[in-house]
């Protein structure tokens, strides 16, 4: 048992909202994809797995230079199993998450260095510190999605889509934490709703 190293919370509840957001932004998504089954060259016995692999659809310009997004979704706790604060948790904003991101980037160093993919750690600390990748991706997706609206509504569209997508993702984090607390025998106890199409902008503006 490594009490000094935070184990990521099971991301099952956090994957669905990111999948929803990327789908609404125009991406084609594959979940739980073995790295060896993607266009990244790796060995046939490579067991590394990406939570989400997303490619821009025919109507999507695409964030991060338009290449495929290889997303690792993780939620990390700031306390050990014994209830002690993890190193840097009390002194550095997002310190525990930064350590987790660094480990992920080492694990997927070949994806990080690839020009044909953008490796993203869509992470969050329990109690709400988001990774830089998560913040920047949502900003890019919001800007791209807002371009679909008439010029006079684009500012409103950016605000509306940002509000919707951050709400979806934030609720997903809470579901992931609930799953970790309620999990028994490896089974997910929280239901995962089916993926829906993006609602029209008129509905998004009405919900504000």
C-alpha positions as CSV (number, residue, x, y, z in Angstrom):
1,X,0.0,0.0,0.0
2,X,1.5,3.4,-1.0
3,X,-0.1,5.9,1.3
4,X,2.1,8.7,-0.1
5,X,0.8,8.2,-3.7
6,X,-2.8,9.1,-4.5
7,X,-4.7,6.4,-6.3
8,X,-7.2,8.0,-8.8
9,X,-10.8,7.5,-8.0
10,X,-12.6,5.2,-10.4
11,X,-13.5,7.5,-13.3
12,X,-16.6,5.6,-14.5
13,X,-19.0,8.3,-13.4
14,X,-16.8,11.1,-14.7
15,X,-16.3,9.6,-18.2
16,X,-19.9,9.9,-19.3
17,X,-20.1,13.7,-18.9
18,X,-16.9,14.3,-20.9
19,X,-18.2,11.9,-23.5
20,X,-21.4,14.0,-23.7
21,X,-19.6,17.3,-23.9
22,X,-17.3,16.0,-26.7
23,X,-20.2,14.6,-28.6
24,X,-22.1,17.9,-28.4
25,X,-19.0,19.6,-29.6
26,X,-19.0,17.5,-32.8
27,X,-16.6,14.7,-31.9
28,X,-16.8,11.0,-32.7
29,X,-15.9,9.1,-29.5
30,X,-14.6,5.7,-28.5
31,X,-14.5,4.8,-24.8
32,X,-12.1,2.5,-23.0
33,X,-9.9,2.1,-26.0
34,X,-6.7,0.0,-25.9
35,X,-3.8,2.1,-27.1
36,X,-2.7,-0.6,-29.4
37,X,-6.1,-0.4,-31.2
38,X,-5.5,3.3,-32.2
39,X,-3.3,4.9,-34.8
40,X,-0.5,5.3,-32.3
41,X,2.2,2.8,-33.0
42,X,2.8,0.5,-30.0
43,X,3.4,-3.2,-29.3
44,X,0.7,-5.9,-29.8
45,X,0.9,-6.7,-26.1
46,X,0.5,-3.1,-24.9
47,X,-2.3,-3.1,-22.2
48,X,-2.5,0.6,-21.7
49,X,-6.0,1.9,-22.2
50,X,-7.4,5.4,-22.8
51,X,-10.6,6.5,-21.2
52,X,-11.7,8.3,-24.3
53,X,-10.4,8.7,-27.8
54,X,-12.2,11.4,-29.7
55,X,-11.8,12.6,-33.4
56,X,-13.4,15.7,-34.9
57,X,-16.6,14.9,-36.9
58,X,-17.3,16.2,-40.4
59,X,-18.7,19.5,-39.1
60,X,-16.2,20.0,-36.3
61,X,-13.0,22.1,-36.7
62,X,-11.5,20.3,-33.7
63,X,-9.6,21.6,-30.7
64,X,-5.9,21.1,-30.2
65,X,-4.8,21.5,-33.8
66,X,-7.7,19.3,-35.0
67,X,-5.9,16.0,-34.1
68,X,-7.5,13.1,-32.2
69,X,-7.9,13.7,-28.5
70,X,-6.5,10.9,-26.2
71,X,-8.1,11.6,-22.8
72,X,-7.3,10.2,-19.4
73,X,-10.0,11.1,-16.9
74,X,-9.1,11.0,-13.3
75,X,-10.3,12.2,-10.0
76,X,-7.8,12.3,-7.2
77,X,-8.3,12.5,-3.4
78,X,-6.3,14.8,-1.2
79,X,-6.4,12.4,1.8
80,X,-4.9,9.0,2.3
81,X,-6.9,6.0,3.2
82,X,-6.1,6.7,6.8
83,X,-7.4,10.3,6.6
84,X,-4.1,12.1,6.5
85,X,-3.4,14.9,4.1
86,X,-1.3,13.9,1.1
87,X,2.0,15.7,0.6
88,X,1.6,19.3,-0.8
89,X,-2.2,19.0,-0.4
90,X,-2.3,21.6,2.4
91,X,0.4,23.9,1.0
92,X,0.1,23.9,-2.8
93,X,-3.1,24.6,-4.8
94,X,-3.7,21.5,-7.0
95,X,-0.5,19.9,-5.9
96,X,-1.9,16.4,-5.6
97,X,-3.5,16.7,-9.1
98,X,-0.2,18.0,-10.6
99,X,1.6,14.9,-9.3
100,X,-1.0,12.7,-10.9
101,X,-0.8,14.6,-14.2
102,X,2.9,14.2,-14.2
103,X,2.7,10.4,-13.7
104,X,0.1,10.1,-16.5
105,X,2.3,12.0,-18.9
106,X,5.2,9.7,-18.1
107,X,3.0,6.6,-18.6
108,X,1.8,7.9,-22.0
109,X,5.0,9.6,-23.1
110,X,4.7,8.3,-26.6
111,X,1.2,9.8,-27.0
112,X,2.4,13.1,-25.5
113,X,5.2,13.3,-28.1
114,X,3.0,12.3,-31.0
115,X,2.0,14.9,-33.7
116,X,-1.0,12.8,-34.5
117,X,-2.7,13.0,-31.1
118,X,-3.2,15.4,-28.2
119,X,-2.9,13.7,-24.8
120,X,-5.1,15.3,-22.2
121,X,-5.4,14.6,-18.5
122,X,-9.0,15.7,-17.8
123,X,-8.5,15.6,-14.1
124,X,-9.9,17.0,-10.9
125,X,-9.0,17.0,-7.2
126,X,-11.8,16.1,-4.8
127,X,-13.3,19.4,-3.7
128,X,-12.8,20.9,-7.1
129,X,-9.4,21.8,-8.5
130,X,-9.4,21.2,-12.3
131,X,-6.4,20.3,-14.4
132,X,-5.1,22.8,-16.9
133,X,-6.0,20.4,-19.7
134,X,-9.7,20.3,-18.6
135,X,-10.0,24.1,-18.4
136,X,-8.3,24.8,-21.7
137,X,-10.2,22.1,-23.6
138,X,-13.6,23.4,-22.4
139,X,-12.6,26.9,-23.4
140,X,-11.6,25.7,-26.9
141,X,-14.7,23.6,-27.4
142,X,-16.9,26.5,-26.2
143,X,-15.3,28.9,-28.7
144,X,-15.6,26.4,-31.6
145,X,-19.3,25.6,-30.7
146,X,-20.2,29.2,-30.5
147,X,-19.1,29.8,-34.1
148,X,-22.2,27.8,-35.2
149,X,-24.5,30.5,-33.9
150,X,-25.3,33.7,-35.7
151,X,-22.6,36.4,-35.1
152,X,-25.0,38.5,-33.0
153,X,-25.5,35.5,-30.6
154,X,-22.0,34.1,-30.4
155,X,-21.2,35.8,-27.1
156,X,-24.4,34.5,-25.5
157,X,-23.7,31.1,-27.0
158,X,-20.2,30.9,-25.5
159,X,-21.6,31.7,-22.1
160,X,-24.5,29.2,-22.4
161,X,-22.4,26.3,-23.6
162,X,-19.8,26.9,-20.9
163,X,-22.5,26.9,-18.3
164,X,-24.0,23.7,-19.6
165,X,-20.8,21.8,-20.0
166,X,-19.2,22.7,-16.7
167,X,-22.5,21.7,-15.0
168,X,-22.4,18.3,-16.7
169,X,-18.7,17.7,-15.8
170,X,-19.1,18.9,-12.2
171,X,-22.0,16.6,-11.6
172,X,-19.9,13.8,-13.1
173,X,-17.2,14.3,-10.6
174,X,-19.7,14.0,-7.8
175,X,-21.0,10.8,-9.3
176,X,-17.5,9.4,-9.5
177,X,-16.9,10.1,-5.9
178,X,-20.3,8.5,-5.0
179,X,-19.3,5.4,-7.0
180,X,-16.0,5.2,-5.1
181,X,-17.8,5.3,-1.8
182,X,-20.6,2.9,-2.7
183,X,-18.6,0.5,-4.9
184,X,-18.7,-3.1,-3.8
185,X,-17.1,-6.1,-5.5
186,X,-16.0,-4.0,-8.5
187,X,-19.6,-3.3,-9.7
188,X,-20.8,0.2,-10.5
189,X,-23.8,1.1,-8.4
190,X,-24.6,4.4,-10.1
191,X,-26.6,4.2,-13.3
192,X,-25.1,5.8,-16.4
193,X,-27.7,7.5,-18.5
194,X,-27.6,7.0,-22.3
195,X,-25.8,9.6,-24.4
196,X,-28.1,12.2,-25.9
197,X,-27.7,14.6,-28.9
198,X,-26.8,18.2,-28.3
199,X,-29.9,20.3,-27.5
200,X,-30.5,23.3,-29.8
201,X,-29.0,26.6,-28.8
202,X,-32.5,28.1,-28.2
203,X,-33.0,25.5,-25.4
204,X,-29.6,26.2,-23.9
205,X,-30.3,30.0,-23.8
206,X,-33.7,29.3,-22.2
207,X,-32.2,27.3,-19.4
208,X,-29.8,30.1,-18.3
